[in-house]
């Protein structure tokens, strides 16, 4: 088309038809501009379609990852609830008469109390989105806010479980190692030995000791706090799954 205009323009110049030449020259420019605009429009459309396809992949990956995280969270919450119940039972036994205390399976309660659950979700998709900046590809502002909220609450949950581990390592286990039988507690775990200690131990002593009561009171507070954080994550997960369906 441009070559065609060029021939006409040259012919008009040789015939001294400057007015018509100018008209054709302007027309040629307009055609070039229109062609450029069409090319840009097609390119923008292709880029937009590519971004939309990429967003669909991201949404699918988020949905899949959080379905898996929901199952892991459910298990962690169940363990936390069991640990919380066992801790409450043990704490309530402090100060009770020995005959009543002996009606409970103390070794089992101790084991469940120490297994307060944990939650280590998959964060591959979110980490990739945050590091690459692709989180901005998401058009759903509610979803983006939920993902930021998830990250904040997950850090808070990690802190709460770290506080539990510190309590166990620094106070509970040292105390029980001195006044109880860790071997008897481990009978309910996955260790190879399945025999109780042959030593004579007064396991009921701890329920007459204010130190044990204080340790358990603070420990229970930490376990309950972690459980509350997990409950908050359940709500966020359900909302994220809903927004990515």
N, C-alpha and C positions, 0 to 999 in steps of 0.2 A: 504493500500500500504506500509506504514512504517513497519507494523507488518510483512508483507511478506519479506521485505528486512532484517529485524532483524533475521528471521529464517535462511535465506540464509547465513547471516554474521556469525551466530553461528556455522552453519554447516562447513563453510570454516575454521573457527578458529580451530575446532576440527580436521579438515583434514590438518592443517598446510598449507593452500593455502593463504598465507598472501597477495600476489599480487592481486589475485582476490578479496580478502576481502576488500583491500583498494579501489579497483575500485567500488565495490558495495557501500562502505561507502560514497565515494565521490558522487556517483549517488543519494544516499539517501539524502545527504545534498542539492544537486542541486534541487531535487524534493521539499524538504521543502522550499527552498528559492523561487522557482517558485510559490509554493502554497501561500506563504506570499505575494509575489508581486501581484498575481492575486487577493487575498483578499483585498489588499490595493487599487488596481486599481478599484475594484468594489465599495469599500467604498468611494473612491474619486469621482467616477462617480455618486454615489447616493447623495453625498453632493453637487456636482455641480448642479445636477438636482434640488435638494431642493432649492438651492440659486436662480436658474433660475426661479423656480415657485414663490418664494418669491418676486423676482424682478418684475414679471408680476403683482402680486397683488399690489405692491407699485405703479407701473406705472398706473394701473387702478384707484387706489385711488387718485393719483395726478390729473389724467385727470378729474375725476368726481368733485373733489373739486374745480378745477380751472374753470370748466364750470359754477359752481354755483357762484364763485367769479366774473366771467365775467359779469353775470347778475346783481349782486350787484354793481359792478363798473359802469356799464352802467347807473343805476339809480342815483348813486352818482354824476356822471359826468353831467347828465342832470340837476340835482338840482344846481350843481355848475355853469353851464352855465347860467341858469335862474337867479341865484343870481348875477352873474357877469353883466348880461345885465341890471338888475334892478339897480344895483349900479352905472353903467355908466350913466343911464338915470337920476338918482337922482343927481349925481355929475354935469352933464351937465345943470341941472336946476338952479344951483347956479349962481346968478347974472342976471337971466332972469327976464323979467317983470312979474308982478303978474298975469296978465290976461293969459299969456301963461302957467304959472305954473299951474293955476287952470284947465287947460284942461286935466291934468293928474290925474289918480287915485292914489293919494299920499299914502293913507293907504295901498292899495294893493302892491304898489312898495316897501314900507317899509317892509311889511311882507315877500315878496319874497327875498328882499335884506338880511334879517336876516336869512333866511333859505338857507344857502349856501351849503347844502349837507354835507355828511360825507361818510366814507368808512370803514366798519368794516368787513374785509374778514374772512373766515374760515381759520384757520391755524393749525388745528388738525394734518393733515398728515405731514406737514413740521416740526412742533414742535416735533412730535414723531420721525421723521427721524433724526433730529439734536441731540435730547437728547439720543437716543438709539445708535447712530453711524451707523445706517443702510443706511444712505445716500451713504455710500461707496459701497453699493451693486449695485448701478446704474452703468452700463457700459458706459452709454452715458455721456461723459464729458461735452458736450454742454448743456445738460439738467441740470447737477449739477451746472454749472456756472450760468445758468438762475435762478435756485432756490436761489443761494446765492445773485444774483443781485436783485431778487424779495424781499428778506428779507431786504436788504440795502435800496432799494427805498421805501419800505413800511414804514420803520422807518422815512425816510425823509418826507413822506406824512403825517404821524401822527404828526410830528413836525409842519408842515405847517397848519394843521387844529387846532392844539392847539393854534397857534398864532392868528388864527381867533377868536377862542372862548375867548381868553384873551382880544382881542380888543373889542369884543361885551360886555363882562361882565364889563370891566374896563372903557370903554369910550363911546361906542355907546349907550348902554341902559341907563347909567346914564345921558347922554346928552339928549336923547329923553325923558326920564322921566321928565326932567325939562322943556323942550321946546315943547313937542309934547304930543299926547294922546296915551299911550300904549294900552288903552282899544280899541280905534278905529283900531289900527293895529291888535289886537287880534281877531277882527271880522272875519278875514280870516283864523283863525286857527281852532282848534277843541275844543275850550272852550265852555262852556254851554251858557254863556251870548252872546246875539247878538244885543245889543243896543249900540249906540254910546254914548260918554260922553255928559253929559248935561252942562258941563262947557264951557265957552267961551274961545277959544284958538286961537291964531294967528299962524296957522300951517305954514304960508308962511315965518315967521320970520327967520327960520333956513336957508333959501336960500339966506339970506342977511348977514349971519354970517360966517366970515372967519374960525371960529373954526369948524363949521360943515364941511366946504369944506376940511379942513386939515384932519379931522377925516376920512371922506369918501375917500379921496385920498389914505391915508395909508391903509385903510380897503380894498379898491379895489385892491391895490397892493398885499395884502395877499391872497385875494380870487383868483386872477389870478395866483399867484404862486402855490396855492393848485391845481388849475385846470391843470396847466402844469405838475405837479407831477402825477396827475391821468392819463393824456395822456400818460406819460411814462409807467405807469403800464399797460395800455391797450396793448401796444406793447409787453411787457414782457409776459403778460397773453396769448396772441395769439401765441407767440413762444413756450411757455410751452405746451399749448394744442396741437400744431402741433407735438412737439417732443414726446408726450405721446400717440399719436394715434395708 
